[in-house]
Structure formats: C-alpha cells, structure tokens
C-alpha cells in the first residue's frame, strides 16, 4: 500500500466517528465526457433554487469544456469518509464551516494556498468571521458562502397584547426578559402551551448566549475548551430556566415541533411564538408567507447592551485526493466570488417580483457582494417593517463572531450540545453536565493532530 493510501486510511480511521445526518453526493474519479472534458464531482451541494443555479452556471462556464456532476443536498460524513477511503473522493465538497478544521486536521482536505495564488483569489472580500472558521494553523482550507446572522425576532402583535414594548425583550436584562417571557407565555385550558413567550433556542444558540455573557467556549486557536466556566454555567441555568417557566422541556419541545415553520401559518403568523433569536434567512420566509405580520427585529445584546452576532455557514473545500484540483479551484472561486453573488441576487429579485414578494437580501460571507446587493437591489421603502428588520441584521453583522476552526471541531460541538440536552432532559444539572462536556471536549482536542 502506498504512503498516500496509508495516510488516507489513517485519516479516515481517525474520523470514523464523525457522523452527521443528511443525504450526500457521489465520489470522484478520472471520468471524461465524450468530448474529452473532465467530469468533476461534488458532495454536499444541491441546486435547490435560483441562487445556487445562477452561480453554478457561472462556475460551469469558467471551467468549460469540463463539466460538473452535482450530487446530493447535504453533507454526509460517512459517505465522505467512505469515498476518501476507497479512493473515490469528490473533487469538491460543501460542508458546515465548523467541520472544516476537523477534516483539515486529519489530512482529508487540502490547504488552498496554491489555489488562492494561482487563481488570484481575493481573500479580503470575505468577512473575517467566516474566513476564521476555515483557517487552521494559518492555512485556508475553504472558501465561505453564506453568512448566517442571528437576531431577535418579535411578534409585535403579541407584545402589544401584553402591553409590552420590544425593549422589554432585550437580552441585556435577564431579569426583565424572564418577566416578559412570563407575561407573553400562554397556557390553554388543558394546561398545554399555546404560545411561547421567548424561545432561547438552545442547544443551537448556546455560543451566542455565552458570548453575550463574556465567555468564549473555545480558545482562539481551537485547542482549549472553556465549557466549565462559571459564566457558561450561569447561561445554561438561565436559558433552561426560561424553558422551565414555560411548562418544561417536554411540553415546550412538543409544541415547537408542531409548528408549520415554513408556511402561511408559521409560528409568528399563528401567534404561537412571541419572540426568539433566529437566523436572518427566516425573514425571507416570513416576508413570502405572511408579509403582513407585524414583525420587529433587533440585534441580540450582550449583558452591557451591545450588539452581538453569532454567525455560521458553509464553505467549499477540495479533498486531498481530488482528481481535478485546479479545475475545482476555479469552480469554487467562481461560486463564492462577488460578481457571482450579485448575479444570483438579481435572479432572486426577478423571481420575487414575478411572485409578488419582497426581496430582503442575501447575507453572504462576501462583504463586497453584500455592499452592492443591499445598496442596489434591496428596495423596501414600501415595506417599513422589513426595511427596519434588514437594517437590524446589517447592524448585527458588524458585531459578528464565529467559533474558531479546530482540529476536533465536530467532537467539541458534540460535547457541548450533549451537555445541554442532558440538562434539558433532566439527566444532569448544568454545572455537572458542563464539567463532563469539558472533560470530553478537551480529551478530543488533546488527541487531535497538532498540525
């Protein structure tokens, strides 16, 4: 067995436990079209809408006569590792940026140094928080796509019914927020939850709450966990307490899972949710399905009242054993370049006009693209509710942070999310759960490759 094959198999063995749900794509190879052009393969990406299709068409033009076989709509860890082990790795892979460090650290993704130099990729166009997620030990391993901001969405009609102003739901004042949550929560005659007053969105948004309380859950170099910090224990006690005061996790979770989250009777329109932190893309959902809902959006605030924004997203990477790394580089560069994003946004505007719906923007990891999109294409003068909402998101993203790349990023996330779930389900108290998570996470971080 060759040394390259040995390294590949060792990398797969080291990451075999990193399993995520989803449907994946297909592996790569040295296939040729009848005309002699290479056929590139992808994994984790699907052409689900005009934003993806327009950019993919531009990327296809950039590598012609080579072609791309797009496979799957979500990254599948097992399928990726199996493809790597069998020597059929895809040419390009699209995955959560928080996983880039894990696979890069184990040698399954190639650093993009040569790609960036040969294609003259302008890294300054990417937002710092997004670029940090794909940079491990000073090497860039991915080109970032969307920039998922988190802001607080509020149903103004629900607030008015309780005699409250949006300021009452500021995350800066935890006592006032808990009181407002109680005023907004509705219980029906059967004792069941009829409206959530405030959903803290845990475990998913724990890093946002942590940052707001002055805690970095992992060190900047991605090597040291900080999950047993007393301030993080305080966060978990508080957020779980918000859920307990609304009937407890069982009722809370069951009620939330009953929502028609993407329909006309979404939880805001149906008065099932008074307020919750949420990703910015949900604005487009509400604007499309229930544009008359009196929505109020504000940045999440830290304990001192300053905006704070936890961002995530996906990125394109090139597996170490890609059969066509140069073409893959051209393709992923084009997918994430500013002109491609602007062209996609124009297509989205036209589609929204045809459907009689508002365009509330695309929030990308490319700030050059966003500046043009929001200055030229987002026109919401006739929709002051959404104009104000977009302004709130733009304000929030100026205060964005992300979790740093880590060679054990997947295991780290599993550790802290597991801790939150054990507390929600009543199995442990916050301090005990986070102490266990700290031990699990640090062991994984210490065992990870050092670069």
N, C-alpha and C positions, 0 to 999 in steps of 0.2 A: 504494500500500500504506500502511495506517495506521501511525502511530508505534508503536501497541501491537503490531501484527503484526511490525514491524521488530524490536522488542525481543525478541519471542518467537523469531523466526527466528535472531537473533544468539545468543540463549541456547542454542538447540538446536545451532547450528553449533559453539559453544564446548565443548559437552559430548558431541558425537557419538561420541567415543572411549570413553566410559564405558559399557562393555558388561558386564553380569553375566548369568550363566546363570540360567535359570528360566522358568516359564510365567507369563504376565501376565494382565491383565484386559482390560476394554473401556473405550473412551473415553466422554466425557460429552456433554451437549447439553441442549436445552430440551424433552426429551420430557415428555409429560403422560400420566397414566393416564386411562382413560375417565371416572373420577370427578372429574378435574380436578386431582389432586395431582401434584406434581413427582416425577420419577423420577431419583434420584441414582445415580451410578455410582462404583464403587471400582476400584482396581487394586492387586494385590499381596496380597490377603487372601482366604482361603478358610474356609468353615465346616466345619472338619475334625473338631471334637469339641464336647462339651457346653460347654466353657469359652468357646469362640467363639460358639456358638449362643445361649447364655443372654444374653450381653452384647449380641449383635447384636439379639436380640428386644427387649431393653430400649431400645436405641438407636432401633430402628424405632418403638416406641411413642412415644418422645419427639418424633419428627418427623411422626407421623401427622397428616393423611392422606397426606403424602408417603411414598414408598416407596424402597427401596434395591435396586439391582441389583448383587449381589456378583459380582465377576469375578476369576477366577484364584486361584492359591495361592502365588505367589511373584512378587516384583518383577522386572520385565524392563526394563532401561534403554532398550533400543532401542525397545520398544513405547511406553514412556512418552514418550520424546522425539519419536517419530513422531506420537503423539496430540497433544502440545503444538504441534508444527509445523503440523499440519493443522487446528488449532482445535477439536479434539475431546478436550481434556484431561478426565480423570476428575474428579469432584467431590472425591474423597478418595483419597489414595494411602498405602499402608502399605509402609514400607521400613526397611532397616537404619539405625539412628540414625547410624552413621558416614558415611552418604551424605547426610544432611540438609544439612550445611554446603555440600557441593558444589553441590547443586541450588538451595539458597537463594542462594548467592553469584552464581549465574548468572541469577537472576530467575525461575526456573520454579516456585518455591514462595512463597506469601505469608507475611509475618510475621503471627503470630496475636494481635497487640496488640489489635485490635478484638474479635476472637473472645473473648479472655480477659476483656476488660472487659464486653462485652455479656452473656456467659453467666456472669459472676462465677466464672470458673474459679479454684479454689484451688490455686495453684502450690505452696504449702507442703506439699501432700500427696505431691508427687513427690520421689523420692530425688535428692539433689544431684548425684550422679554421672550419673544418667540425664538430668536436666534440662540439665546442662552439655553433653551430646552434641548437644542440639537447639537450643542457644543460640549464635547467631553475631552478633558485633558488638553484643551486648546485647539482641538481639531473639530471642524464642522462635519457632521455626518448626515445632515438632512437639509432640505430646503423647505421652509414652512409655508403652510397655506393659510387657512382661516385663523382669525384671532378672536376667540370666543370670550367676550367680556361678560362679567356678572354684575348685574344691577338689581335694585329692588323694584319689583312691580307691585302696584297697589290698585285695587278696585275702589275708585273714588266714591262710587255709589254706596258701597259698604261702609266706608269711613263716614260719609255724611249720615247714614242711618244710625250710627253710634255717636254722632256729634263730635267726631274727631277730625283733626287736620292731619295731612301727611307727615308733618313733623313729629307727631306722636309715635310714629313707627320708625324713628331714626334708630339705627343700630348702635349709635354712640351712647345712648342712655338705656342700659339694660333693664333697670327697674321700670322705667316708663314704658318700654317695649313690652315687658311682661304684663303690665297693667292693661295696655291697649289690646294685647292679644286676648286677654280675658274678656274685654268688652266686645270684641269682634267675633269671638267664637260663638257658634250657635249649636245647641243641642236640641234634637226634636223630642216629641212627646214620649218616644220609646227609649229615650236616653242615648240615642245614636248621634254621632257627629253629623251636623247638617251644613256647617260652614267652618273651615279652618280659619282661625284668626291670623296666624302668622306661621308659615312653614319655614323652619330654619334650614331645610334641605341638607340634612346630614344622613349618611356619612359624606356624600359627594363634595359638599362645600366646606368641610372642616378646615382645609387650608385657608380659606377666606376668613373665617371666624378667628382662626389662630393668628393670622397676620394682623387683624384688627385689634387683637389683644396683645400685640407686641411679640409674637412668637414666630420664629422660623422653624418649621418642623424638621428641616434637614439643613445641614451646613451648606454654604455656598459652593463648596467643591463636591457636594453629593456623597460625602464619605461618613458623616457623623449624624446619627439620628438624635432628635431632641424631643421625643414623644412623651417623656415623663416630666417635662417642665410643668411646674405648678400652675402656670398661666394657661397651659393647654388643658390640664385637669379642670380648671375653672370654666373654660369654654365648654367642655363636654358636659359638665354638671349643669351649666346654664341651658344649653340647647336641648338636652334631654328633658330638662325641667319644663321648657316651653311645650314639648310634646305631651308630657305627663299631665299638664294642666288642661290639655285639650282631649282628655279621655284615655291617654296611654297609647303606646306604640301599636298594639293590636288593632284598635279601632281606627287610629289615625292612618295607618298603612292601608287597611282595607278600604277606607273611604277614599283615600287618594288614588288607589288602584281602580276605582270605579269611574274615574273621570274620562270624559271624551276630550282628551287633551288637545287634539288637533282638529276638532270640528267646530261647528257653529255654537254648540253648547259646551264650549271649553269651560274650565273651572272659573274663569273670570266672568264670562258672559252669563253663566248659570248661577252666579253668586255662591259658588262652593268654596272659593278661596278669596280672602280679603287681601292678603299680601304675602309675598315670597320673593327671595332672591332667585334670579333666573338668568340664563344665557341670553345675549342680545337677539339671537335669531328668532326667539319667540315673539318678538314684536311683529315680524312679518306674518307669523301665524295668526295673531290676533287681528292685525290690520286686514288680512284677507278674509277671515271667517266671521269676525264680529267688529267691524270698523267703528261702530257707534258706541262701543263700551267706553265709559269714562275712565280711561287708564291714566295713572300717574306713575312716572318712573323717576327714580333718584339714585345717585351713586350709593353703594354700600359705604358706611362710615366706620372709621376706627373709633376707639374709646375717647379720642380727643376731638372728634367731629370732622376729621379729614377724610377725603375720598380714598378708597382702597379697592382694587380691582384684581381678582384672581383670574388669570387667563390660561386657556388651554387651546388645543387644536391638533391638527395632524400635520405630517410632513412627508415629503418624498425622499426616499433613500435608495441607494444602489447596493444590492447584496455583493459580498466579496467575490462570489463566483458568477456574477453576471456575465453572460456571453457577449454582450454588446455594451460595455460601459460608456464608450464615447457617445454613441447614439442615445443611450439612456440619459446621459448628462444633458445633451441638447434638449431632450424631451422634457425633463423635469425643470430645467431652467425656464423653458417657454411657458410651462404650466403656471409657474409662480412669478413670472415677470409682470411688471406694471402694465404694459400695453395689453397683455392677455386679460388681465383682470378688468381693465376698463372696457374692453370689447365685450366681455361676459356681462358686465353691469349694464351696458347698452342693450344687450339682448334681453336681460331681465326687465329693464324699463319697458321695452316694447311689449313683452309678454304681459306685464302687469296692466299696461294701457289697454291691451286687447281684452283683458279680463275685467276691466273696470276697477282695478285695485291699485292701492298706493304702493310706491316703491320706497322702502325705508332704509335702503342702502345695503352694501356688503361690507362687513368688517373683516378685513384681511390682515395678514401679517406683513403686508407690503404697504408701508405708510405713503409711498409715492402714489400708488394706485388709489388709496383711500382719499388723499387730498383732492384728486381730480374727480373721483366719484361723488364725494359729498359737496364739492363746490359747483359741479356742473350738472349732475344727474339727479340728485335728491331734491325734489321740489315739493315741499309740504306746507306751503303758505295757506292752502285751503283746509289743512288738517292740523290745527294748532296743537291738538293733543299729541299727535305723533311727531310734530316738529319739536315740541318740548322733550318728548321721550328720546328722540335721536340726539338732541343736544346733551341730555343727561348721560347717554352712553359715551359720546365723544369726550365729555368731561372726565368720566370714569377712566377711560383707557389711557389718559395721560398719567394715571397713577397705578399702572399695571405692574403686577409681579407674576412670576411663574415659579414652579418648582424646578430647581436646577437639575441638569442631567446627572444621572447616577448610574454606575455600572450594575446596581441592583435596584433600579427604579421600580420594576414590577413587584419584587418581593417587598420593597418598602411600602408601596401602596397597599398591598395585600395585608400587611401587618396593621397599619393604622385603620383601614376600613374594617378589618375583622374586629378590632377593639371596639369601635363604635357600635357595630352590630351586636356584639355580646352585651353591651350595656343596654342598648335599646330592647333587646330580648329578655333582659332581666337576669342574665347569667353572671354578670360581674358589676362591681361598682367602678366608676370612672378611673380612680387612681390605680386600682388593681389591673384593670384592662389595659391602661396605657403603659403601666410598668411591664406587663407581659409583651405588649407590642414593641416597646423599646428594646427589650432583650432579643426578640425575634428579628427586628429590623437591623439591629447593629450586628448580629451574627451574620446576616446575609451580606451586609455592607463590608464586613471584615473579610468574608470569604470571596468576595468579588475580585476579578482581576484588577490589578493596580495600574494598568495602562502600559 
